[in-house]
Protein backbone atom coordinates (compact mmCIF):
# COMPACT_ATOMS: atom_id res chain seq x y z
CA UNK A 1 0.00 0.00 0.00
CA UNK A 2 1.36 3.43 -0.96
CA UNK A 3 1.16 5.98 1.86
CA UNK A 4 -0.93 9.03 1.05
CA UNK A 5 0.32 12.37 2.30
CA UNK A 6 -2.38 14.26 4.15
CA UNK A 7 -2.05 17.99 3.56
CA UNK A 8 -1.54 20.15 6.62
CA UNK A 9 -4.22 22.71 7.55
CA UNK A 10 -1.77 25.39 6.45
CA UNK A 11 -1.36 23.75 3.04
CA UNK A 12 -5.10 23.31 2.60
CA UNK A 13 -5.77 26.94 3.48
CA UNK A 14 -3.04 28.22 1.18
CA UNK A 15 -4.11 25.98 -1.73
CA UNK A 16 -7.70 27.16 -1.37
CA UNK A 17 -6.63 30.78 -1.28
CA UNK A 18 -4.30 30.37 -4.27
CA UNK A 19 -7.04 28.63 -6.27
CA UNK A 20 -9.57 31.33 -5.38
CA UNK A 21 -11.81 28.65 -3.88
CA UNK A 22 -11.54 29.63 -0.26
CA UNK A 23 -12.38 32.73 1.65
CA UNK A 24 -9.80 34.57 3.64
CA UNK A 25 -11.49 33.56 6.91
CA UNK A 26 -10.08 30.04 6.71
CA UNK A 27 -6.57 31.37 6.20
CA UNK A 28 -6.96 33.80 9.07
CA UNK A 29 -8.17 31.06 11.41
CA UNK A 30 -5.40 28.71 10.33
CA UNK A 31 -2.46 31.06 10.01
CA UNK A 32 -3.01 33.77 12.63
CA UNK A 33 -1.84 31.76 15.68
CA UNK A 34 1.34 30.78 13.86
CA UNK A 35 1.97 34.36 12.71
CA UNK A 36 1.52 35.80 16.20
CA UNK A 37 3.89 33.14 17.57
CA UNK A 38 6.50 34.13 14.98
CA UNK A 39 6.04 37.83 15.80
CA UNK A 40 6.65 37.07 19.48
CA UNK A 41 9.67 34.91 18.68
CA UNK A 42 11.16 37.72 16.59
CA UNK A 43 10.57 40.10 19.52
CA UNK A 44 8.33 42.36 17.46
CA UNK A 45 7.04 45.03 19.87
CA UNK A 46 3.58 44.15 21.12
CA UNK A 47 2.09 47.40 19.86
CA UNK A 48 3.17 46.51 16.29
CA UNK A 49 2.14 42.83 16.26
CA UNK A 50 -1.51 43.08 15.26
CA UNK A 51 -0.84 45.42 12.35
CA UNK A 52 2.19 43.39 11.26
CA UNK A 53 0.19 40.14 11.30
CA UNK A 54 -2.53 41.84 9.25
CA UNK A 55 0.08 43.07 6.77
CA UNK A 56 1.61 39.59 6.58
CA UNK A 57 -1.80 38.06 5.86
CA UNK A 58 -2.27 40.64 3.12
CA UNK A 59 1.14 39.73 1.63
CA UNK A 60 0.26 36.03 1.82
CA UNK A 61 -3.03 36.64 0.07
CA UNK A 62 -1.43 38.78 -2.62
CA UNK A 63 1.46 36.40 -3.38
CA UNK A 64 -0.05 32.96 -2.66
CA UNK A 65 -0.12 32.15 -6.37
CA UNK A 66 3.69 32.08 -6.30
CA UNK A 67 3.88 29.50 -3.52
CA UNK A 68 3.49 26.32 -5.66
CA UNK A 69 6.43 27.32 -7.86
CA UNK A 70 8.74 27.54 -4.85
CA UNK A 71 8.16 23.87 -4.00
CA UNK A 72 8.44 24.81 -0.32
CA UNK A 73 6.12 23.32 2.26
CA UNK A 74 3.22 25.71 2.82
CA UNK A 75 4.17 26.48 6.41
CA UNK A 76 7.76 27.33 5.45
CA UNK A 77 6.57 29.66 2.69
CA UNK A 78 4.04 31.38 4.97
CA UNK A 79 6.63 31.88 7.71
CA UNK A 80 9.17 33.27 5.22
CA UNK A 81 6.66 35.79 3.85
CA UNK A 82 5.64 36.78 7.37
CA UNK A 83 9.23 37.05 8.60
CA UNK A 84 10.07 39.41 5.76
CA UNK A 85 7.08 41.57 6.68
CA UNK A 86 7.85 41.50 10.41
CA UNK A 87 11.47 42.48 9.92
CA UNK A 88 10.46 45.40 7.70
CA UNK A 89 7.83 46.44 10.29
CA UNK A 90 10.42 46.45 13.02
CA UNK A 91 12.82 48.53 10.90
CA UNK A 92 10.17 51.16 10.12
N, CA, C and O atoms as a printed pandas DataFrame, in Angstrom:
     atom_number atom_name residue_name chain_id  residue_number  x_coord  y_coord  z_coord
0              1         N          UNK        A               1    0.841   -1.177    0.000
1              2        CA          UNK        A               1    0.000    0.000    0.000
2              3         C          UNK        A               1    0.886    1.241    0.000
3              4         O          UNK        A               1    1.833    1.323    0.783
4              5         N          UNK        A               2    0.599    2.186   -0.848
5              6        CA          UNK        A               2    1.358    3.430   -0.956
6              7         C          UNK        A               2    0.787    4.430    0.044
7              8         O          UNK        A               2   -0.416    4.691    0.050
8              9         N          UNK        A               3    1.655    4.992    0.892
9             10        CA          UNK        A               3    1.159    5.976    1.856
10            11         C          UNK        A               3    0.697    7.242    1.133
11            12         O          UNK        A               3    1.307    7.679    0.158
12            13         N          UNK        A               4   -0.375    7.805    1.627
13            14        CA          UNK        A               4   -0.933    9.029    1.053
14            15         C          UNK        A               4   -0.626   10.169    2.009
15            16         O          UNK        A               4   -0.942   10.105    3.197
16            17         N          UNK        A               5   -0.009   11.204    1.477
17            18        CA          UNK        A               5    0.317   12.368    2.299
18            19         C          UNK        A               5   -0.957   13.181    2.542
19            20         O          UNK        A               5   -1.669   13.548    1.607
20            21         N          UNK        A               6   -1.217   13.445    3.791
21            22        CA          UNK        A               6   -2.379   14.257    4.154
22            23         C          UNK        A               6   -1.898   15.690    4.271
23            24         O          UNK        A               6   -0.985   15.975    5.046
24            25         N          UNK        A               7   -2.503   16.605    3.506
25            26        CA          UNK        A               7   -2.051   17.994    3.564
26            27         C          UNK        A               7   -2.306   18.604    4.938
27            28         O          UNK        A               7   -3.302   18.305    5.597
28            29         N          UNK        A               8   -1.396   19.452    5.345
29            30        CA          UNK        A               8   -1.545   20.153    6.623
30            31         C          UNK        A               8   -2.662   21.191    6.493
31            32         O          UNK        A               8   -3.012   21.586    5.381
32            33         N          UNK        A               9   -3.221   21.631    7.616
33            34        CA          UNK        A               9   -4.223   22.706    7.546
34            35         C          UNK        A               9   -3.673   23.958    6.871
35            36         O          UNK        A               9   -4.397   24.659    6.165
36            37         N          UNK        A              10   -2.401   24.233    7.091
37            38        CA          UNK        A              10   -1.768   25.390    6.454
38            39         C          UNK        A              10   -1.767   25.220    4.932
39            40         O          UNK        A              10   -2.098   26.148    4.193
40            41         N          UNK        A              11   -1.393   24.031    4.481
41            42        CA          UNK        A              11   -1.359   23.755    3.042
42            43         C          UNK        A              11   -2.764   23.827    2.437
43            44         O          UNK        A              11   -2.950   24.397    1.362
44            45         N          UNK        A              12   -3.725   23.263    3.110
45            46        CA          UNK        A              12   -5.100   23.307    2.600
46            47         C          UNK        A              12   -5.594   24.741    2.485
47            48         O          UNK        A              12   -6.205   25.112    1.483
48            49         N          UNK        A              13   -5.332   25.546    3.506
49            50        CA          UNK        A              13   -5.772   26.940    3.480
50            51         C          UNK        A              13   -5.077   27.710    2.365
51            52         O          UNK        A              13   -5.716   28.490    1.659
52            53         N          UNK        A              14   -3.787   27.498    2.203
53            54        CA          UNK        A              14   -3.037   28.220    1.179
54            55         C          UNK        A              14   -3.439   27.775   -0.218
55            56         O          UNK        A              14   -3.555   28.604   -1.120
56            57         N          UNK        A              15   -3.654   26.473   -0.408
57            58        CA          UNK        A              15   -4.106   25.983   -1.730
58            59         C          UNK        A              15   -5.468   26.567   -2.087
59            60         O          UNK        A              15   -5.687   26.989   -3.222
60            61         N          UNK        A              16   -6.385   26.593   -1.117
61            62        CA          UNK        A              16   -7.698   27.162   -1.373
62            63         C          UNK        A              16   -7.627   28.627   -1.718
63            64         O          UNK        A              16   -8.327   29.094   -2.616
64            65         N          UNK        A              17   -6.791   29.354   -1.014
65            66        CA          UNK        A              17   -6.631   30.782   -1.284
66            67         C          UNK        A              17   -6.010   31.002   -2.654
67            68         O          UNK        A              17   -6.458   31.865   -3.409
68            69         N          UNK        A              18   -4.978   30.226   -2.979
69            70        CA          UNK        A              18   -4.302   30.367   -4.270
70            71         C          UNK        A              18   -5.230   30.017   -5.431
71            72         O          UNK        A              18   -5.136   30.611   -6.506
72            73         N          UNK        A              19   -6.119   29.060   -5.217
73            74        CA          UNK        A              19   -7.040   28.633   -6.274
74            75         C          UNK        A              19   -8.275   29.528   -6.349
75            76         O          UNK        A              19   -9.100   29.380   -7.250
76            77         N          UNK        A              20   -8.400   30.456   -5.400
77            78        CA          UNK        A              20   -9.566   31.332   -5.379
78            79         C          UNK        A              20  -10.823   30.607   -4.941
79            80         O          UNK        A              20  -11.931   31.081   -5.190
80            81         N          UNK        A              21  -10.665   29.453   -4.287
81            82        CA          UNK        A              21  -11.812   28.650   -3.882
82            83         C          UNK        A              21  -12.155   28.817   -2.410
83            84         O          UNK        A              21  -13.157   28.278   -1.941
84            85         N          UNK        A              22  -11.354   29.539   -1.700
85            86        CA          UNK        A              22  -11.545   29.627   -0.260
86            87         C          UNK        A              22  -11.606   31.089    0.137
87            88         O          UNK        A              22  -10.986   31.945   -0.493
88            89         N          UNK        A              23  -12.354   31.361    1.178
89            90        CA          UNK        A              23  -12.381   32.728    1.646
90            91         C          UNK        A              23  -11.202   32.971    2.576
91            92         O          UNK        A              23  -10.562   32.032    3.049
92            93         N          UNK        A              24  -10.936   34.203    2.821
93            94        CA          UNK        A              24   -9.800   34.570    3.645
94            95         C          UNK        A              24   -9.990   34.133    5.093
95            96         O          UNK        A              24   -9.007   33.966    5.815
96            97         N          UNK        A              25  -11.218   33.947    5.526
97            98        CA          UNK        A              25  -11.486   33.561    6.913
98            99         C          UNK        A              25  -10.751   32.277    7.293
99           100         O          UNK        A              25  -10.183   32.185    8.381
100          101         N          UNK        A              26  -10.761   31.304    6.416
101          102        CA          UNK        A              26  -10.076   30.039    6.713
102          103         C          UNK        A              26   -8.579   30.251    6.899
103          104         O          UNK        A              26   -7.972   29.670    7.798
104          105         N          UNK        A              27   -7.990   31.077    6.054
105          106        CA          UNK        A              27   -6.567   31.368    6.202
106          107         C          UNK        A              27   -6.297   32.112    7.500
107          108         O          UNK        A              27   -5.319   31.825    8.191
108          109         N          UNK        A              28   -7.144   33.052    7.829
109          110        CA          UNK        A              28   -6.962   33.803    9.068
110          111         C          UNK        A              28   -7.023   32.854   10.258
111          112         O          UNK        A              28   -6.161   32.903   11.135
112          113         N          UNK        A              29   -8.026   31.999   10.295
113          114        CA          UNK        A              29   -8.173   31.061   11.414
114          115         C          UNK        A              29   -7.009   30.086   11.496
115          116         O          UNK        A              29   -6.595   29.702   12.590
116          117         N          UNK        A              30   -6.484   29.688   10.362
117          118        CA          UNK        A              30   -5.402   28.707   10.327
118          119         C          UNK        A              30   -4.039   29.333   10.587
119          120         O          UNK        A              30   -3.221   28.770   11.314
120          121         N          UNK        A              31   -3.795   30.492    9.996
121          122        CA          UNK        A              31   -2.456   31.062   10.013
122          123         C          UNK        A              31   -2.188   32.041   11.149
123          124         O          UNK        A              31   -1.042   32.187   11.575
124          125         N          UNK        A              32   -3.218   32.709   11.642
125          126        CA          UNK        A              32   -3.005   33.769   12.628
126          127         C          UNK        A              32   -2.257   33.309   13.879
127          128         O          UNK        A              32   -1.334   34.002   14.308
128          129         N          UNK        A              33   -2.612   32.174   14.484
129          130        CA          UNK        A              33   -1.843   31.761   15.676
130          131         C          UNK        A              33   -0.356   31.568   15.378
131          132         O          UNK        A              33    0.493   31.941   16.187
132          133         N          UNK        A              34   -0.047   30.997   14.238
133          134        CA          UNK        A              34    1.340   30.776   13.856
134          135         C          UNK        A              34    2.054   32.113   13.609
135          136         O          UNK        A              34    3.219   32.272   13.974
136          137         N          UNK        A              35    1.360   33.064   12.996
137          138        CA          UNK        A              35    1.971   34.362   12.710
138          139         C          UNK        A              35    2.228   35.158   13.983
139          140         O          UNK        A              35    3.263   35.813   14.108
140          141         N          UNK        A              36    1.289   35.105   14.928
141          142        CA          UNK        A              36    1.520   35.796   16.202
142          143         C          UNK        A              36    2.670   35.150   16.969
143          144         O          UNK        A              36    3.450   35.847   17.618
144          145         N          UNK        A              37    2.780   33.825   16.901
145          146        CA          UNK        A              37    3.893   33.141   17.570
146          147         C          UNK        A              37    5.227   33.569   16.953
147          148         O          UNK        A              37    6.199   33.791   17.674
148          149         N          UNK        A              38    5.276   33.685   15.641
149          150        CA          UNK        A              38    6.499   34.134   14.977
150          151         C          UNK        A              38    6.818   35.575   15.373
151          152         O          UNK        A              38    7.976   35.901   15.636
152          153         N          UNK        A              39    5.816   36.428   15.418
153          154        CA          UNK        A              39    6.039   37.827   15.801
154          155         C          UNK        A              39    6.622   37.916   17.214
155          156         O          UNK        A              39    7.524   38.713   17.472
156          157         N          UNK        A              40    6.099   37.092   18.121
157          158        CA          UNK        A              40    6.648   37.069   19.483
158          159         C          UNK        A              40    8.081   36.558   19.482
159          160         O          UNK        A              40    8.946   37.115   20.158
160          161         N          UNK        A              41    8.327   35.505   18.728
161          162        CA          UNK        A              41    9.671   34.909   18.677
162          163         C          UNK        A              41   10.701   35.892   18.109
163          164         O          UNK        A              41   11.862   35.888   18.517
164          165         N          UNK        A              42   10.270   36.719   17.180
165          166        CA          UNK        A              42   11.163   37.720   16.586
166          167         C          UNK        A              42   11.234   38.998   17.427
167          168         O          UNK        A              42   11.872   39.977   17.039
168          169         N          UNK        A              43   10.570   38.968   18.583
169          170        CA          UNK        A              43   10.568   40.101   19.521
170          171         C          UNK        A              43   10.009   41.378   18.895
171          172         O          UNK        A              43   10.466   42.482   19.188
172          173         N          UNK        A              44    9.015   41.204   18.030
173          174        CA          UNK        A              44    8.330   42.363   17.461
174          175         C          UNK        A              44    7.579   43.047   18.595
175          176         O          UNK        A              44    6.844   42.378   19.321
176          177         N          UNK        A              45    7.735   44.343   18.772
177          178        CA          UNK        A              45    7.041   45.026   19.872
178          179         C          UNK        A              45    5.539   44.750   19.838
179          180         O          UNK        A              45    4.914   44.743   18.778
180          181         N          UNK        A              46    4.988   44.527   21.003
181          182        CA          UNK        A              46    3.583   44.146   21.119
182          183         C          UNK        A              46    2.647   45.124   20.413
183          184         O          UNK        A              46    1.650   44.718   19.818
184          185         N          UNK        A              47    2.971   46.402   20.480
185          186        CA          UNK        A              47    2.095   47.399   19.858
186          187         C          UNK        A              47    2.112   47.338   18.331
187          188         O          UNK        A              47    1.244   47.920   17.681
188          189         N          UNK        A              48    3.085   46.643   17.755
189          190        CA          UNK        A              48    3.168   46.505   16.295
190          191         C          UNK        A              48    2.633   45.166   15.786
191          192         O          UNK        A              48    2.396   45.009   14.588
192          193         N          UNK        A              49    2.441   44.205   16.685
193          194        CA          UNK        A              49    2.139   42.832   16.259
194          195         C          UNK        A              49    0.852   42.703   15.462
195          196         O          UNK        A              49    0.851   42.087   14.396
196          197         N          UNK        A              50   -0.231   43.263   15.949
197          198        CA          UNK        A              50   -1.508   43.079   15.264
198          199         C          UNK        A              50   -1.471   43.633   13.847
199          200         O          UNK        A              50   -1.927   42.978   12.910
200          201         N          UNK        A              51   -0.932   44.833   13.688
201          202        CA          UNK        A              51   -0.839   45.421   12.350
202          203         C          UNK        A              51    0.114   44.623   11.465
203          204         O          UNK        A              51   -0.148   44.434   10.278
204          205         N          UNK        A              52    1.221   44.155   12.044
205          206        CA          UNK        A              52    2.190   43.386   11.257
206          207         C          UNK        A              52    1.602   42.053   10.805
207          208         O          UNK        A              52    1.834   41.625    9.674
208          209         N          UNK        A              53    0.846   41.396   11.678
209          210        CA          UNK        A              53    0.192   40.141   11.298
210          211         C          UNK        A              53   -0.829   40.409   10.189
211          212         O          UNK        A              53   -0.922   39.635    9.236
212          213         N          UNK        A              54   -1.579   41.481   10.304
213          214        CA          UNK        A              54   -2.532   41.840    9.245
214          215         C          UNK        A              54   -1.828   42.106    7.927
215          216         O          UNK        A              54   -2.295   41.682    6.870
216          217         N          UNK        A              55   -0.698   42.812    7.990
217          218        CA          UNK        A              55    0.081   43.074    6.771
218          219         C          UNK        A              55    0.637   41.780    6.190
219          220         O          UNK        A              55    0.657   41.603    4.972
220          221         N          UNK        A              56    1.089   40.876    7.058
221          222        CA          UNK        A              56    1.615   39.587    6.581
222          223         C          UNK        A              56    0.513   38.779    5.901
223          224         O          UNK        A              56    0.742   38.173    4.854
224          225         N          UNK        A              57   -0.673   38.768    6.490
225          226        CA          UNK        A              57   -1.799   38.060    5.859
226          227         C          UNK        A              57   -2.121   38.666    4.497
227          228         O          UNK        A              57   -2.438   37.945    3.551
228          229         N          UNK        A              58   -2.039   39.975    4.402
229          230        CA          UNK        A              58   -2.266   40.637    3.117
230          231         C          UNK        A              58   -1.213   40.224    2.096
231          232         O          UNK        A              58   -1.536   39.953    0.939
232          233         N          UNK        A              59    0.054   40.178    2.527
233          234        CA          UNK        A              59    1.137   39.731    1.631
234          235         C          UNK        A              59    0.909   38.288    1.186
235          236         O          UNK        A              59    1.082   37.958    0.013
236          237         N          UNK        A              60    0.522   37.436    2.124
237          238        CA          UNK        A              60    0.265   36.026    1.819
238          239         C          UNK        A              60   -0.854   35.913    0.792
239          240         O          UNK        A              60   -0.754   35.152   -0.171
240          241         N          UNK        A              61   -1.895   36.661    1.002
241          242        CA          UNK        A              61   -3.031   36.635    0.073
242          243         C          UNK        A              61   -2.617   37.121   -1.314
243          244         O          UNK        A              61   -3.000   36.538   -2.328
244          245         N          UNK        A              62   -1.838   38.187   -1.344
245          246        CA          UNK        A              62   -1.425   38.784   -2.616
246          247         C          UNK        A              62   -0.473   37.884   -3.401
247          248         O          UNK        A              62   -0.529   37.846   -4.630
248          249         N          UNK        A              63    0.401   37.160   -2.700
249          250        CA          UNK        A              63    1.456   36.401   -3.376
250          251         C          UNK        A              63    1.266   34.892   -3.337
251          252         O          UNK        A              63    2.156   34.155   -3.762
252          253         N          UNK        A              64    0.129   34.413   -2.838
253          254        CA          UNK        A              64   -0.049   32.963   -2.660
254          255         C          UNK        A              64    0.030   32.187   -3.973
255          256         O          UNK        A              64    0.338   30.995   -3.957
256          257         N          UNK        A              65   -0.236   32.823   -5.091
257          258        CA          UNK        A              65   -0.119   32.148   -6.375
258          259         C          UNK        A              65    1.311   31.753   -6.710
259          260         O          UNK        A              65    1.533   30.875   -7.543
260          261         N          UNK        A              66    2.285   32.395   -6.067
261          262        CA          UNK        A              66    3.693   32.082   -6.304
262          263         C          UNK        A              66    4.170   30.893   -5.485
263          264         O          UNK        A              66    5.183   30.273   -5.809
264          265         N          UNK        A              67    3.435   30.576   -4.420
265          266        CA          UNK        A              67    3.875   29.504   -3.519
266          267         C          UNK        A              67    4.126   28.173   -4.218
267          268         O          UNK        A              67    5.178   27.583   -3.972
268          269         N          UNK        A              68    3.236   27.648   -5.077
269          270        CA          UNK        A              68    3.487   26.319   -5.662
270          271         C          UNK        A              68    4.805   26.242   -6.437
271          272         O          UNK        A              68    5.461   25.201   -6.445
272          273         N          UNK        A              69    5.189   27.332   -7.081
273          274        CA          UNK        A              69    6.434   27.320   -7.863
274          275         C          UNK        A              69    7.676   27.202   -6.987
275          276         O          UNK        A              69    8.720   26.743   -7.450
276          277         N          UNK        A              70    7.571   27.610   -5.732
277          278        CA          UNK        A              70    8.736   27.544   -4.846
278          279         C          UNK        A              70    9.039   26.121   -4.403
279          280         O          UNK        A              70   10.170   25.818   -4.023
280          281         N          UNK        A              71    8.054   25.258   -4.448
281          282        CA          UNK        A              71    8.157   23.872   -4.001
282          283         C          UNK        A              71    8.519   23.773   -2.518
283          284         O          UNK        A              71    9.039   22.751   -2.068
284          285         N          UNK        A              72    8.245   24.829   -1.770
285          286        CA          UNK        A              72    8.437   24.809   -0.321
286          287         C          UNK        A              72    7.179   24.280    0.346
287          288         O          UNK        A              72    6.082   24.444   -0.187
288          289         N          UNK        A              73    7.321   23.651    1.497
289          290        CA          UNK        A              73    6.115   23.318    2.263
290          291         C          UNK        A              73    5.363   24.612    2.580
291          292         O          UNK        A              73    5.974   25.663    2.775
292          293         N          UNK        A              74    4.057   24.524    2.628
293          294        CA          UNK        A              74    3.224   25.706    2.822
294          295         C          UNK        A              74    3.620   26.488    4.068
295          296         O          UNK        A              74    3.715   27.714    4.026
296          297         N          UNK        A              75    3.848   25.796    5.163
297          298        CA          UNK        A              75    4.170   26.477    6.411
298          299         C          UNK        A              75    5.495   27.236    6.299
299          300         O          UNK        A              75    5.615   28.342    6.827
300          301         N          UNK        A              76    6.467   26.669    5.635
301          302        CA          UNK        A              76    7.757   27.335    5.452
302          303         C          UNK        A              76    7.575   28.602    4.627
303          304         O          UNK        A              76    8.124   29.651    4.964
304          305         N          UNK        A              77    6.805   28.505    3.551
305          306        CA          UNK        A              77    6.573   29.664    2.687
306          307         C          UNK        A              77    5.852   30.763    3.456
307          308         O          UNK        A              77    6.244   31.927    3.381
308          309         N          UNK        A              78    4.810   30.410    4.187
309          310        CA          UNK        A              78    4.038   31.384    4.967
310          311         C          UNK        A              78    4.943   32.075    5.983
311          312         O          UNK        A              78    4.908   33.298    6.117
312          313         N          UNK        A              79    5.750   31.298    6.695
313          314        CA          UNK        A              79    6.631   31.881    7.705
314          315         C          UNK        A              79    7.689   32.784    7.075
315          316         O          UNK        A              79    8.055   33.803    7.661
316          317         N          UNK        A              80    8.179   32.430    5.901
317          318        CA          UNK        A              80    9.169   33.271    5.218
318          319         C          UNK        A              80    8.551   34.599    4.798
319          320         O          UNK        A              80    9.165   35.652    4.972
320          321         N          UNK        A              81    7.347   34.555    4.251
321          322        CA          UNK        A              81    6.659   35.794    3.854
322          323         C          UNK        A              81    6.403   36.657    5.082
323          324         O          UNK        A              81    6.627   37.867    5.058
324          325         N          UNK        A              82    5.938   36.033    6.143
325          326        CA          UNK        A              82    5.643   36.777    7.371
326          327         C          UNK        A              82    6.919   37.344    7.989
327          328         O          UNK        A              82    6.929   38.487    8.447
328          329         N          UNK        A              83    7.978   36.566    8.006
329          330        CA          UNK        A              83    9.225   37.049    8.599
330          331         C          UNK        A              83    9.731   38.273    7.852
331          332         O          UNK        A              83   10.188   39.235    8.470
332          333         N          UNK        A              84    9.651   38.242    6.542
333          334        CA          UNK        A              84   10.074   39.405    5.759
334          335         C          UNK        A              84    9.262   40.632    6.150
335          336         O          UNK        A              84    9.815   41.720    6.316
336          337         N          UNK        A              85    7.953   40.460    6.297
337          338        CA          UNK        A              85    7.076   41.571    6.682
338          339         C          UNK        A              85    7.411   42.055    8.094
339          340         O          UNK        A              85    7.496   43.259    8.336
340          341         N          UNK        A              86    7.599   41.126    9.016
341          342        CA          UNK        A              86    7.854   41.501   10.411
342          343         C          UNK        A              86    9.180   42.246   10.541
343          344         O          UNK        A              86    9.278   43.221   11.286
344          345         N          UNK        A              87   10.171   41.799    9.837
345          346        CA          UNK        A              87   11.467   42.477    9.920
346          347         C          UNK        A              87   11.399   43.882    9.331
347          348         O          UNK        A              87   12.043   44.802    9.835
348          349         N          UNK        A              88   10.617   44.046    8.265
349          350        CA          UNK        A              88   10.460   45.396    7.701
350          351         C          UNK        A              88    9.606   46.271    8.628
351          352         O          UNK        A              88    9.822   47.481    8.699
352          353         N          UNK        A              89    8.645   45.680    9.332
353          354        CA          UNK        A              89    7.825   46.442   10.292
354          355         C          UNK        A              89    8.675   46.921   11.453
355          356         O          UNK        A              89    8.506   48.039   11.939
356          357         N          UNK        A              90    9.571   46.084   11.885
357          358        CA          UNK        A              90   10.424   46.448   13.021
358          359         C          UNK        A              90   11.399   47.554   12.617
359          360         O          UNK        A              90   11.734   48.418   13.427
360          361         N          UNK        A              91   11.852   47.523   11.364
361          362        CA          UNK        A              91   12.821   48.526   10.898
362          363         C          UNK        A              91   12.169   49.875   10.673
363          364         O          UNK        A              91   12.844   50.903   10.717
364          365         N          UNK        A              92   10.864   49.887   10.432
365          366        CA          UNK        A              92   10.173   51.159   10.122
366          367         C          UNK        A              92   10.051   52.056   11.320
367          368         O          UNK        A              92    9.498   53.151   11.216
